[in-house]
Amino acid sequence: MEEIFNWVRPILSGLAGGLFVWALVAFTKDQGKHEGSIRHLHYGKPFKIFALLLIPFSVFVVYAVSQSYKGQEIPAFLVALGFVSGAIFFPYQAFFVRFSYDDEFVYYKSPLVGAKKEPWGNLIDVGYSKLLQADFIVVDGIGKIWCSNMLNGYGELGEFLEKKVQELYPEQS
């Protein structure tokens, strides 16, 4: 019986993780907050709770890694590095980064970049990172802006960008 459980456990863990991510995305709204003509993208409560819970969970993972057996140090360190990176990146994005836009400008605010307002004419690139599973835009004067599908307003931004890219770069359409 224990042998069957050992075989099923990774499958159940993967299904539980997949269900959790699906729930995070399912609670995301296509529309962001609107303030006049400005559209604000923001993370919802489920994602913010996840980002906060990731911090103590990552501390536990680092502790578990410190108990790894000889020969497991490198893989264990890489797992811990992934969790610690996530425990820094996700709360930073959820609580300290602000991204808004209207038909003319991109508004961005973060502790690293400061408050920026750049015209859409400064749009350099729109892309997707397979590693982070997130879209991004690159705006001259701001840099790379990560656009997760867990952002409220993500769907609306996608539709807007399709039209804006065609407007700015008609030769590439």
C-alpha positions as a Python dict, from the first residue, in 0.01 Angstrom:
ca = {
    (1, 'M'): (0, 0, 0),
    (2, 'E'): (282, 238, 88),
    (3, 'E'): (440, 176, -254),
    (4, 'I'): (119, 290, -427),
    (5, 'F'): (101, 600, -210),
    (6, 'N'): (462, 688, -297),
    (7, 'W'): (370, 662, -665),
    (8, 'V'): (49, 868, -633),
    (9, 'R'): (188, 1142, -404),
    (10, 'P'): (377, 1337, -677),
    (11, 'I'): (71, 1324, -903),
    (12, 'L'): (-153, 1458, -626),
    (13, 'S'): (101, 1731, -543),
    (14, 'G'): (114, 1838, -908),
    (15, 'L'): (-265, 1841, -934),
    (16, 'A'): (-295, 2042, -612),
    (17, 'G'): (-39, 2296, -739),
    (18, 'G'): (-213, 2321, -1075),
    (19, 'L'): (-550, 2370, -906),
    (20, 'F'): (-404, 2642, -686),
    (21, 'V'): (-261, 2835, -983),
    (22, 'W'): (-587, 2788, -1175),
    (23, 'A'): (-776, 2937, -878),
    (24, 'L'): (-541, 3238, -867),
    (25, 'V'): (-604, 3304, -1236),
    (26, 'A'): (-979, 3230, -1208),
    (27, 'F'): (-1021, 3504, -947),
    (28, 'T'): (-852, 3758, -1176),
    (29, 'K'): (-1073, 4012, -1351),
    (30, 'D'): (-1023, 4114, -1715),
    (31, 'Q'): (-1098, 4475, -1624),
    (32, 'G'): (-874, 4681, -1399),
    (33, 'K'): (-975, 4980, -1191),
    (34, 'H'): (-1073, 5288, -1391),
    (35, 'E'): (-1011, 5643, -1276),
    (36, 'G'): (-1136, 5867, -1554),
    (37, 'S'): (-952, 5759, -1867),
    (38, 'I'): (-670, 5593, -1669),
    (39, 'R'): (-680, 5215, -1633),
    (40, 'H'): (-500, 5070, -1330),
    (41, 'L'): (-370, 4713, -1325),
    (42, 'H'): (-349, 4552, -983),
    (43, 'Y'): (-321, 4216, -813),
    (44, 'G'): (-627, 4086, -629),
    (45, 'K'): (-646, 3964, -271),
    (46, 'P'): (-582, 3594, -352),
    (47, 'F'): (-251, 3676, -522),
    (48, 'K'): (-147, 3915, -243),
    (49, 'I'): (-219, 3647, 18),
    (50, 'F'): (-16, 3398, -188),
    (51, 'A'): (273, 3646, -211),
    (52, 'L'): (273, 3699, 165),
    (53, 'L'): (249, 3327, 246),
    (54, 'L'): (539, 3257, 13),
    (55, 'I'): (775, 3438, 253),
    (56, 'P'): (742, 3205, 556),
    (57, 'F'): (714, 2902, 327),
    (58, 'S'): (1045, 3001, 165),
    (59, 'V'): (1205, 3031, 509),
    (60, 'F'): (1091, 2675, 579),
    (61, 'V'): (1234, 2558, 244),
    (62, 'V'): (1569, 2724, 325),
    (63, 'Y'): (1570, 2547, 662),
    (64, 'A'): (1488, 2214, 493),
    (65, 'V'): (1771, 2271, 246),
    (66, 'S'): (2010, 2327, 534),
    (67, 'Q'): (1928, 1969, 643),
    (68, 'S'): (1998, 1814, 300),
    (69, 'Y'): (2216, 1505, 268),
    (70, 'K'): (2566, 1502, 129),
    (71, 'G'): (2550, 1508, -251),
    (72, 'Q'): (2217, 1693, -253),
    (73, 'E'): (2360, 2034, -174),
    (74, 'I'): (2355, 2179, -525),
    (75, 'P'): (2000, 2072, -624),
    (76, 'A'): (1872, 2169, -278),
    (77, 'F'): (2043, 2509, -305),
    (78, 'L'): (1884, 2567, -647),
    (79, 'V'): (1538, 2483, -509),
    (80, 'A'): (1592, 2722, -217),
    (81, 'L'): (1719, 2992, -453),
    (82, 'G'): (1401, 2959, -660),
    (83, 'F'): (1178, 2993, -356),
    (84, 'V'): (1374, 3287, -211),
    (85, 'S'): (1368, 3462, -551),
    (86, 'G'): (990, 3415, -566),
    (87, 'A'): (953, 3534, -207),
    (88, 'I'): (1123, 3859, -309),
    (89, 'F'): (979, 3906, -660),
    (90, 'F'): (610, 3830, -600),
    (91, 'P'): (557, 4052, -292),
    (92, 'Y'): (758, 4327, -461),
    (93, 'Q'): (532, 4312, -767),
    (94, 'A'): (212, 4277, -563),
    (95, 'F'): (271, 4554, -308),
    (96, 'F'): (531, 4798, -441),
    (97, 'V'): (480, 4822, -819),
    (98, 'R'): (203, 5033, -974),
    (99, 'F'): (121, 5016, -1345),
    (100, 'S'): (-147, 5224, -1515),
    (101, 'Y'): (-211, 5356, -1864),
    (102, 'D'): (-442, 5562, -2077),
    (103, 'D'): (-459, 5618, -2452),
    (104, 'E'): (-155, 5847, -2448),
    (105, 'F'): (72, 5749, -2159),
    (106, 'V'): (214, 5464, -1950),
    (107, 'Y'): (231, 5537, -1577),
    (108, 'Y'): (470, 5326, -1372),
    (109, 'K'): (589, 5348, -1015),
    (110, 'S'): (827, 5124, -821),
    (111, 'P'): (1097, 5167, -556),
    (112, 'L'): (1369, 5082, -809),
    (113, 'V'): (1252, 5302, -1099),
    (114, 'G'): (1059, 5575, -919),
    (115, 'A'): (748, 5736, -1067),
    (116, 'K'): (749, 5753, -1447),
    (117, 'K'): (510, 5880, -1712),
    (118, 'E'): (608, 5796, -2067),
    (119, 'P'): (417, 5831, -2397),
    (120, 'W'): (313, 5514, -2579),
    (121, 'G'): (540, 5629, -2862),
    (122, 'N'): (828, 5512, -2640),
    (123, 'L'): (705, 5150, -2658),
    (124, 'I'): (1002, 4943, -2774),
    (125, 'D'): (890, 4582, -2736),
    (126, 'V'): (606, 4354, -2633),
    (127, 'G'): (705, 3998, -2545),
    (128, 'Y'): (663, 3687, -2334),
    (129, 'S'): (901, 3517, -2090),
    (130, 'K'): (873, 3137, -2084),
    (131, 'L'): (1078, 3127, -1765),
    (132, 'L'): (850, 3362, -1569),
    (133, 'Q'): (534, 3267, -1762),
    (134, 'A'): (450, 3636, -1800),
    (135, 'D'): (414, 3894, -2072),
    (136, 'F'): (615, 4213, -2064),
    (137, 'I'): (637, 4544, -2236),
    (138, 'V'): (951, 4753, -2271),
    (139, 'V'): (909, 5129, -2264),
    (140, 'D'): (1201, 5366, -2319),
    (141, 'G'): (1242, 5570, -2002),
    (142, 'I'): (1093, 5297, -1781),
    (143, 'G'): (1239, 4962, -1888),
    (144, 'K'): (1072, 4622, -1873),
    (145, 'I'): (724, 4607, -1718),
    (146, 'W'): (605, 4259, -1622),
    (147, 'C'): (239, 4186, -1699),
    (148, 'S'): (123, 3866, -1530),
    (149, 'N'): (-204, 3705, -1628),
    (150, 'M'): (-288, 3727, -1257),
    (151, 'L'): (-316, 4107, -1280),
    (152, 'N'): (-668, 4246, -1269),
    (153, 'G'): (-695, 4433, -1599),
    (154, 'Y'): (-463, 4193, -1786),
    (155, 'G'): (-725, 4105, -2049),
    (156, 'E'): (-812, 4468, -2110),
    (157, 'L'): (-442, 4555, -2143),
    (158, 'G'): (-395, 4280, -2401),
    (159, 'E'): (-676, 4413, -2618),
    (160, 'F'): (-545, 4768, -2581),
    (161, 'L'): (-189, 4665, -2676),
    (162, 'E'): (-305, 4486, -2990),
    (163, 'K'): (-466, 4808, -3113),
    (164, 'K'): (-184, 5033, -2989),
    (165, 'V'): (91, 4826, -3157),
    (166, 'Q'): (-101, 4835, -3488),
    (167, 'E'): (-143, 5211, -3449),
    (168, 'L'): (225, 5272, -3366),
    (169, 'Y'): (375, 5022, -3609),
    (170, 'P'): (133, 4976, -3903),
    (171, 'E'): (409, 4831, -4124),
    (172, 'Q'): (442, 4528, -3891),
    (173, 'S'): (68, 4445, -3892),
}
